[in-house]
Amino acid sequence: MLRRYRYRAYPTGEQVMALAQVFGCVRVVYNDALSACEEARARGRHLPSRADLSAALTEAKRTSEREWLTSVSSVPLQQALIDLERAYRNYFDSLTGRRKGGRIGPPRFRSRRGRRQSARFTANAKFHVFETGHGVGHLVLPKVGRVRFALSRPLPARPSSVSVIREADGRYYFSFVVDVPSTVTASPVRRAAGVDMGLTDVAVVVRSGGVREKIVNPKWHKSAGHALARAQRALSRKQKGSKNREKARHRVAVLHRRVREARRDHHHKLARRLIDENQVVAVEGLDVAALMRTRMAKSVQDAGWGILVRLLHEKAVEQHREVAVVDRWQPTSQVCAVCGTKDGRKPLHVRVWTCRSCSAVLDRDFNAAVNIMIAAGLAEILNACGGDVRRTLACADPDEAGTHRTDRLRATA
């Protein structure tokens, strides 16, 4: 399978200038090709093929206006044309319904003011990677030179391509694509888990063995809200184009990076633990894009539900595990997981409710997680663990088994 390995890069001053030139050339080639495609669409003609765009690029290099394109490697320029072709294909597939997911728009022009820049080098560029035994690696790029990067972990095989990325905070990264064999390190287990995602608790997990837990939402963006607000106010007071404004913008970008990396690290560890401990993980198929248009949009974005689900799928493929996605219209919060009685909708502030049929005092989140397991077809696993396992997992009684782990996680979060 194809996997990405990302490393922090440390280019010198001259290499920074060379990489900036590569980013600028890639952006210009992409925008020129997009302009030609949009002109053809406006005239009612077919879009030019990638071969036609490549020939036009070769002709442009011979002109005085674009002769500076020859100062960089031709490989990332050709990759920009491939990216544009893929963007149009995704757009047209989205219009016709052949592409799953939400509707996406047509390709847009790239701005030189975009803080995140990238360029991709394939094996045709003949780049070379040199690894050392003391945590330092070097990447030799054509017309750029030998760039040092932090070799935090060895590459398992020779990479097929590398993307050079400059983030908004000025950091540089190398992202290698490596084809590695699929190796399963975890043995199969007869355990399943249901995960209900929320805002107070980013994930409520119930396991078929009778253990349950709540993973408290650290609220990364909200925790850094005061520092971000102060940095944004300082940025707004700086004069445009000044060096002080650039420094203030950099401070804002650093704060956003810290929030982003903390959230990603948390979700990586949580997804890895869930996949290692369970053979099947059932989650609810939430429409995150629709929730981003509600008054809870900021909190939903801070929780990172979509990132967590994506990481669960990726790690499940690696370990030959399964992630079952339940239809979002399943009434998981309205049905009693003990007797199956549907008790109707409840406001969000109702966290504990009593079933009118079996009189079980149910925890809203734990009950929903059990119902997610049942909706995913895992009822037989629950039944095999004993008749009281549903009551143990769904009820709100603090004296029942499994809740001590919840209290410990809350106290140490």
C-alpha positions as CSV (number, residue, x, y, z in Angstrom):
1,M,0.0,0.0,0.0
2,L,1.0,3.6,-0.5
3,R,1.9,5.5,2.6
4,R,3.2,9.0,3.3
5,Y,6.2,9.8,5.5
6,R,6.5,13.5,6.5
7,Y,9.7,15.1,7.8
8,R,10.7,18.6,8.9
9,A,13.2,20.1,6.5
10,Y,15.8,22.8,7.1
11,P,16.8,24.5,3.9
12,T,19.6,27.1,3.9
13,G,19.0,30.7,2.8
14,E,20.0,30.0,-0.8
15,Q,17.8,26.9,-0.9
16,V,14.9,28.9,0.5
17,M,15.3,31.2,-2.5
18,A,15.5,28.3,-4.9
19,L,12.4,26.7,-3.4
20,A,10.5,29.9,-3.6
21,Q,11.3,30.1,-7.3
22,V,10.0,26.6,-7.7
23,F,6.8,27.4,-5.9
24,G,6.3,30.5,-8.1
25,C,6.9,28.7,-11.3
26,V,4.5,25.9,-10.4
27,R,1.8,28.5,-9.5
28,V,2.3,30.4,-12.8
29,V,2.2,27.2,-14.9
30,Y,-1.0,26.1,-13.1
31,N,-2.7,29.5,-13.6
32,D,-1.7,29.7,-17.3
33,A,-3.1,26.3,-18.0
34,L,-6.3,27.1,-16.0
35,S,-6.7,30.3,-18.0
36,A,-6.4,28.4,-21.3
37,C,-9.0,25.9,-20.1
38,E,-11.5,28.5,-18.9
39,E,-11.1,30.4,-22.2
40,A,-11.9,27.2,-24.1
41,R,-15.0,26.6,-21.9
42,A,-16.2,30.2,-22.5
43,R,-16.0,29.6,-26.2
44,G,-17.9,26.3,-26.0
45,R,-14.9,24.2,-27.0
46,H,-13.4,21.1,-25.5
47,L,-10.9,21.5,-22.8
48,P,-7.3,21.2,-24.1
49,S,-5.7,17.9,-23.2
50,R,-2.7,17.6,-20.9
51,A,-0.5,16.9,-24.0
52,D,-1.7,20.2,-25.5
53,L,-1.0,22.1,-22.3
54,S,2.4,20.5,-22.1
55,A,3.2,21.6,-25.6
56,A,2.0,25.1,-24.9
57,L,4.3,25.1,-21.8
58,T,7.3,24.1,-24.0
59,E,6.5,27.0,-26.4
60,A,6.1,29.4,-23.5
61,K,9.6,28.6,-22.3
62,R,11.0,29.9,-25.6
63,T,9.4,33.3,-25.2
64,S,10.9,36.2,-23.4
65,E,7.9,36.5,-21.0
66,R,8.3,32.9,-19.7
67,E,11.9,32.0,-20.3
68,W,12.6,32.1,-16.6
69,L,10.6,28.8,-16.3
70,T,13.7,27.0,-17.5
71,S,15.6,27.9,-14.3
72,V,13.7,25.2,-12.3
73,S,13.2,21.5,-12.9
74,S,10.5,20.6,-15.5
75,V,9.1,17.8,-13.3
76,P,7.1,19.9,-10.8
77,L,5.8,22.0,-13.7
78,Q,4.4,18.9,-15.4
79,Q,2.9,17.8,-12.1
80,A,1.1,21.1,-11.9
81,L,-0.7,20.2,-15.2
82,I,-1.5,16.7,-13.8
83,D,-3.0,18.4,-10.7
84,L,-5.2,20.7,-12.9
85,E,-6.4,17.7,-15.0
86,R,-7.3,15.8,-11.8
87,A,-9.1,18.9,-10.4
88,Y,-11.3,19.2,-13.6
89,R,-12.0,15.4,-13.6
90,N,-13.2,15.6,-10.0
91,Y,-15.3,18.6,-10.8
92,F,-17.0,17.0,-13.7
93,D,-17.5,13.7,-11.9
94,S,-19.1,15.7,-9.1
95,L,-21.5,17.3,-11.5
96,T,-22.5,13.9,-13.0
97,G,-22.7,12.1,-9.7
98,R,-19.9,9.7,-10.3
99,R,-17.9,11.2,-7.5
100,K,-19.1,10.4,-4.0
101,G,-19.4,13.1,-1.4
102,G,-20.5,16.7,-1.5
103,R,-20.6,18.8,-4.6
104,I,-17.2,20.5,-5.4
105,G,-16.6,23.6,-7.4
106,P,-14.4,24.1,-10.5
107,P,-10.6,24.7,-10.1
108,R,-9.6,28.1,-8.9
109,F,-6.5,30.3,-9.6
110,R,-3.7,30.0,-7.1
111,S,-2.7,33.2,-5.4
112,R,0.9,34.3,-4.8
113,R,-0.3,35.5,-1.4
114,G,-1.2,31.9,-0.4
115,R,0.8,31.1,2.7
116,R,0.9,27.3,2.0
117,Q,3.0,26.4,-1.1
118,S,4.0,23.0,-2.4
119,A,5.7,21.4,-5.4
120,R,5.9,17.7,-6.2
121,F,8.9,15.8,-7.6
122,T,8.5,12.3,-9.0
123,A,11.1,9.7,-9.7
124,N,11.6,11.3,-13.2
125,A,13.4,14.2,-11.4
126,K,16.0,11.7,-10.2
127,F,16.0,13.0,-6.7
128,H,18.1,11.2,-4.1
129,V,17.6,10.5,-0.4
130,F,20.6,10.0,1.9
131,E,20.0,8.7,5.4
132,T,22.4,8.8,8.3
133,G,22.5,6.9,11.5
134,H,22.2,9.9,13.8
135,G,18.7,11.2,12.9
136,V,19.7,13.4,9.9
137,G,18.8,12.9,6.3
138,H,19.5,14.8,3.1
139,L,17.4,15.1,0.0
140,V,19.1,16.1,-3.3
141,L,16.6,18.0,-5.5
142,P,17.5,19.1,-9.1
143,K,18.5,22.8,-9.3
144,V,17.9,23.2,-5.6
145,G,20.7,21.2,-4.0
146,R,21.2,19.0,-1.0
147,V,18.6,19.9,1.6
148,R,18.8,18.6,5.2
149,F,15.8,17.2,7.0
150,A,15.1,15.5,10.4
151,L,15.1,11.8,9.9
152,S,12.7,11.0,12.8
153,R,12.1,7.5,11.4
154,P,13.7,5.5,8.5
155,L,12.1,5.2,5.2
156,P,11.0,1.6,4.6
157,A,11.6,1.7,0.9
158,R,12.7,4.0,-1.9
159,P,10.1,6.8,-2.3
160,S,8.3,7.2,-5.6
161,S,7.7,10.9,-5.2
162,V,8.3,13.7,-2.7
163,S,6.3,16.9,-2.1
164,V,8.1,20.0,-0.8
165,I,5.7,21.9,1.4
166,R,6.1,25.4,3.0
167,E,3.5,26.0,5.7
168,A,2.0,29.3,6.7
169,D,4.3,29.6,9.7
170,G,7.4,29.3,7.5
171,R,8.3,25.7,8.3
172,Y,9.4,23.4,5.4
173,Y,8.4,19.7,5.2
174,F,9.2,16.8,2.9
175,S,6.3,14.4,2.3
176,F,7.5,11.1,0.7
177,V,5.2,8.6,-0.9
178,V,6.4,5.0,-0.3
179,D,5.0,1.7,-1.5
180,V,5.2,-0.6,1.5
181,P,3.9,-4.2,1.8
182,S,0.8,-4.7,3.9
183,T,1.9,-6.1,7.2
184,V,-0.5,-7.0,10.0
185,T,1.0,-6.6,13.5
186,A,-2.1,-7.0,15.5
187,S,-3.7,-10.5,15.9
188,P,-7.5,-10.8,15.4
189,V,-9.7,-10.3,18.5
190,R,-13.3,-11.1,19.1
191,R,-14.2,-7.7,20.4
192,A,-16.3,-4.9,19.0
193,A,-16.9,-1.3,20.0
194,G,-19.4,1.4,19.3
195,V,-18.3,5.1,19.2
196,D,-20.7,8.0,19.7
197,M,-19.0,11.3,18.9
198,G,-20.0,14.5,20.7
199,L,-18.8,18.0,21.8
200,T,-18.5,17.6,25.6
201,D,-16.9,14.2,25.1
202,V,-15.2,13.9,21.8
203,A,-15.8,10.1,21.8
204,V,-18.0,7.8,24.0
205,V,-16.8,4.2,23.6
206,V,-18.6,1.1,24.6
207,R,-17.1,-2.4,24.2
208,S,-18.8,-5.7,23.8
209,G,-17.0,-7.0,26.9
210,G,-18.9,-4.6,29.1
211,V,-16.2,-1.8,29.4
212,R,-17.1,1.7,28.5
213,E,-15.4,5.1,28.7
214,K,-15.8,8.7,27.8
215,I,-12.9,10.6,26.1
216,V,-13.2,14.2,27.2
217,N,-12.9,16.8,24.5
218,P,-9.8,18.9,25.2
219,K,-11.2,21.7,23.0
220,W,-7.9,22.7,21.6
221,H,-9.0,25.8,19.7
222,K,-11.1,27.1,22.7
223,S,-8.2,26.6,25.0
224,A,-6.0,28.7,22.8
225,G,-8.8,31.2,22.1
226,H,-7.4,34.0,24.4
227,A,-3.9,33.8,22.9
228,L,-5.3,33.7,19.4
229,A,-7.6,36.6,20.0
230,R,-4.8,38.7,21.4
231,A,-2.5,37.8,18.4
232,Q,-5.2,38.6,15.9
233,R,-5.8,42.0,17.5
234,A,-2.1,42.7,17.4
235,L,-2.1,41.7,13.7
236,S,-5.0,44.0,12.8
237,R,-3.1,47.0,14.3
238,K,0.0,46.5,12.1
239,Q,0.5,48.5,9.0
240,K,0.0,46.4,5.8
241,G,3.3,45.6,4.1
242,S,5.4,46.3,7.1
243,K,7.8,43.8,8.8
244,N,6.0,44.1,12.1
245,R,2.8,42.9,10.3
246,E,4.7,39.9,8.9
247,K,6.0,39.1,12.4
248,A,2.4,39.3,13.8
249,R,1.1,37.1,11.0
250,H,3.8,34.5,11.8
251,R,2.7,34.5,15.5
252,V,-0.9,33.8,14.5
253,A,0.2,31.0,12.2
254,V,2.3,29.4,14.9
255,L,-0.7,29.4,17.3
256,H,-2.9,27.8,14.7
257,R,-0.2,25.1,14.0
258,R,0.0,24.2,17.6
259,V,-3.7,23.7,17.8
260,R,-3.8,21.7,14.6
261,E,-0.9,19.4,15.7
262,A,-2.3,18.8,19.1
263,R,-5.7,17.8,17.7
264,R,-4.0,15.5,15.1
265,D,-1.8,13.9,17.7
266,H,-4.8,13.2,20.0
267,H,-6.9,11.6,17.2
268,H,-4.0,9.5,15.9
269,K,-3.4,8.0,19.3
270,L,-7.2,7.5,19.9
271,A,-7.8,5.9,16.5
272,R,-4.7,3.6,16.9
273,R,-6.0,2.4,20.3
274,L,-9.5,1.7,19.1
275,I,-8.3,-0.3,16.1
276,D,-5.8,-2.3,18.1
277,E,-8.3,-3.2,20.8
278,N,-11.3,-4.1,18.6
279,Q,-11.9,-6.1,15.5
280,V,-14.9,-4.0,14.5
281,V,-15.5,-0.3,15.3
282,A,-18.9,1.1,14.6
283,V,-19.3,4.9,14.2
284,E,-22.2,7.1,13.2
285,G,-22.0,8.6,9.7
286,L,-22.4,12.3,10.7
287,D,-22.8,14.9,8.0
288,V,-20.0,17.2,9.2
289,A,-20.4,19.6,6.2
290,A,-24.0,20.2,7.1
291,L,-23.2,20.7,10.8
292,M,-20.6,23.3,9.8
293,R,-23.5,25.5,8.7
294,T,-25.2,25.5,12.1
295,R,-24.5,27.6,15.2
296,M,-22.3,24.7,16.5
297,A,-19.9,25.0,13.6
298,K,-16.9,26.3,15.6
299,S,-17.3,23.5,18.2
300,V,-17.7,20.8,15.5
301,Q,-14.6,22.0,13.7
302,D,-12.7,22.0,17.0
303,A,-13.7,18.5,17.8
304,G,-12.4,17.2,14.5
305,W,-15.0,14.4,14.0
306,G,-14.1,14.0,10.3
307,I,-10.4,13.6,11.0
308,L,-11.1,10.9,13.6
309,V,-13.3,8.9,11.3
310,R,-10.8,9.2,8.4
311,L,-7.9,8.0,10.7
312,L,-10.1,5.1,11.9
313,H,-10.6,3.9,8.3
314,E,-6.9,4.3,7.4
315,K,-5.7,2.4,10.4
316,A,-8.3,-0.3,10.0
317,V,-7.1,-1.0,6.4
318,E,-3.5,-1.4,7.7
319,Q,-4.5,-3.9,10.4
320,H,-7.2,-5.7,8.4
321,R,-9.9,-4.5,10.8
322,E,-13.3,-3.1,10.0
323,V,-15.0,0.2,10.5
324,A,-18.8,0.0,10.2
325,V,-20.5,3.3,9.4
326,V,-24.2,3.6,10.6
327,D,-26.7,5.7,8.8
328,R,-27.0,9.2,10.3
329,W,-30.8,8.9,10.4
330,Q,-30.7,6.1,12.9
331,P,-32.5,7.3,16.1
332,T,-29.7,6.3,18.3
333,S,-30.6,8.8,21.0
334,Q,-34.3,8.0,21.0
335,V,-34.3,4.3,21.4
336,C,-33.7,2.4,24.7
337,A,-30.8,0.1,24.1
338,V,-32.1,-2.3,26.9
339,C,-35.6,-3.0,25.6
340,G,-35.7,-1.3,22.2
341,T,-38.5,1.2,23.0
342,K,-38.5,4.4,21.0
343,D,-39.0,7.3,23.4
344,G,-39.0,10.2,21.0
345,R,-36.6,13.2,20.6
346,K,-34.9,14.8,23.5
347,P,-33.3,18.3,23.8
348,L,-29.5,18.3,23.9
349,H,-29.4,19.4,27.6
350,V,-31.1,16.0,28.6
351,R,-28.1,13.8,29.3
352,V,-29.9,11.2,31.5
353,W,-33.4,9.8,30.9
354,T,-35.6,7.0,32.2
355,C,-37.2,4.5,29.8
356,R,-41.0,4.5,30.1
357,S,-41.2,0.8,29.3
358,C,-38.4,-0.9,31.3
359,S,-37.6,2.0,33.8
360,A,-33.9,1.8,33.0
361,V,-32.1,5.0,33.8
362,L,-30.0,5.6,30.7
363,D,-27.0,7.7,30.0
364,R,-27.7,9.5,26.7
365,D,-24.2,9.0,25.2
366,F,-23.6,5.5,26.4
367,N,-27.1,4.5,25.2
368,A,-26.4,6.0,21.8
369,A,-23.1,4.1,21.5
370,V,-24.8,0.8,22.2
371,N,-27.5,1.6,19.6
372,I,-24.7,2.3,17.1
373,M,-23.3,-1.2,17.7
374,I,-26.8,-2.7,17.3
375,A,-27.5,-0.7,14.1
376,A,-24.1,-1.9,12.7
377,G,-25.2,-5.5,13.0
378,L,-23.2,-6.3,16.2
379,A,-26.1,-7.3,18.3
380,E,-25.1,-11.0,18.3
381,I,-21.7,-10.1,19.8
382,L,-23.5,-8.2,22.5
383,N,-25.9,-11.0,23.2
384,A,-23.1,-13.5,23.4
385,C,-21.6,-11.5,26.3
386,G,-24.6,-12.1,28.6
387,G,-28.1,-10.7,28.9
388,D,-27.2,-7.8,31.2
389,V,-24.4,-6.4,29.1
390,R,-26.7,-3.9,27.4
391,R,-28.0,-2.6,30.7
392,T,-24.4,-2.4,32.0
393,L,-23.3,-0.4,29.0
394,A,-26.3,1.9,28.5
395,C,-27.4,2.7,32.1
396,A,-26.4,5.8,34.0
397,D,-25.9,4.1,37.4
398,P,-22.4,5.1,38.6
399,D,-22.1,1.9,40.6
400,E,-22.1,-0.4,37.6
401,A,-19.0,-1.9,36.0
402,G,-17.1,0.1,33.6
403,T,-17.8,3.6,34.9
404,H,-14.7,3.7,37.1
405,R,-12.6,3.9,34.0
406,T,-14.7,6.8,32.8
407,D,-14.2,8.7,36.0
408,R,-10.4,8.2,35.8
409,L,-10.2,9.5,32.3
410,R,-12.2,12.6,33.2
411,A,-10.0,13.3,36.2
412,T,-6.7,12.9,34.3
413,A,-7.8,14.8,31.1
